[in-house]
Amino acid sequence: MALLQGAELFATFFAAMKSGDSLAHWADGETLPEILGDGDRDGTSAAEKACGLYEPINTYPLFENALQHGKKNSRSVHQQLLGELSSRMSAVAAGNPHAWRQERYSADQISTVSDENRIIGFPYTKLMNAVLAVDMASAVLMTTAGKAIEIGIDPSRLVYLRAGTDINEIWNITEREDLTRSPGLGKAVRAVLDHADIALDSIDRFDLYSCFPSAVQIACNEIGLSPFDERGVTVTGGLPFFGGPGNNYSLHAIAEMVRLIREGEARNGLVTANGLYLTKHSVGVYSSSPQDGEWQAIDALPLQNEVDSGPRVQLSEDYQGEVVVETYTISFDRNGPKRGIVVAKTPSGLRAIANIDDHITLQSLLDMDAVIGVKGRIHTQGESRFFEIVTD
């Protein structure tokens, strides 16, 4: 038997910090257990970190603005799309007694900027961001079918992990050729469905990792699923509404999928998990019926090699000169736009990244309906790199 368990206490932790109370009594003095895995690998390069790309609230909007451009949507049309996608997730959370926000929001409530729903990282309003400040825990107990029956569990309640795998994307986002794609996730999903011998059409429910709308849309694109598929993209309500435990959300999704299968609301379910910036992917297929023959793990190494050997873009960390905007975002504080981040291409096809601190430039970008493709110039100032628009 194996017990998988995770918990978060950010809501209590943040409240204690805000109150000014000492947190010293939270420490138990014990040595931390050894972490099993690939070790601590930084999610960003030094250049990415210097521009602020270590914060997901800055990185996922880059994907979103690239998606808007790829769909050829106007800002208003795309913002309504994001509102509708998020509204449907909130409807699931409204009926989930374990959700942090048990309220259904309309598309307009989510997409409209207000004092209570300000922009965090353009174009995302607060209600499009994962809720980090939650107190939540979940657990799953796994064993063999034979052991489960031996200890008296009704065979009709057994839920089988038919297949699962893990694949990493090209690690640094500035090296990825297309910021609207996640090829590693697509390979993982196809491998899992094939291994489970279950067609996509036979999946009854999905829970796609939903820290931000771009993560859901890109996952849908890779899977071949509409974000508005009647089967839904979440069984919990998603991270913006169910809640976004910092390291444990997907275990909640698995636990809820198990419940749905046990209660006959689904026969087959697919759950995806995502770490960092669409960087680390895990996929599992769960079913009310076992697969024929012995269960075998997927050898993901050939798929990982395919991803690693795929096309890359080279980042020029010290480039100065003219560029064309590939994607961008603008981070806000409570007073309005604060800083911009631009990902751009140089005339030779290299990639460059820079910040925008000038409020006139920030406002100019906010006033434009189509920023991607705009010409600009990157220059350095001390150790910082800045972007400015080039006017003819």
Buried (B, 14 or more C-beta within 10 A) or exposed (E): EEEEEBEBBBBEBEEBEEEEEEEEEEEEEEEEEEEEEEEEEEBBBEBBEBBBBBBBBBBBBBBBBBBBBBEEBEBEEBBBBBBBBBBBBBBBBBEBEBBBBBEBBBBEBBBBEEEEBBBBBBBBBBBBBBBBBBBBEBEBEEBEEEEBEEEEEEEEEBBBBBBBBBBBBBBBBBBBEEBBBBBBBBBBBBBBBEBBBBEEEEBBBBBBBBBBBBBBBBBBBBBEBEBEEEBBBBBBBBBBBBBBBBEBBBBBBBBBBBEBBBEEEBBBBBBBBBBBBBBBBBBBBBBBEEBEEEEEEBEBEEBBEEBEEEEBBEBBBEBBEEBBBBBBBBBBEEEEBBBBBBBBBBEEEBBBBBBBEBEEBBEBBBEEEEBBEBEBBBEEEEEEBBBBBEEE
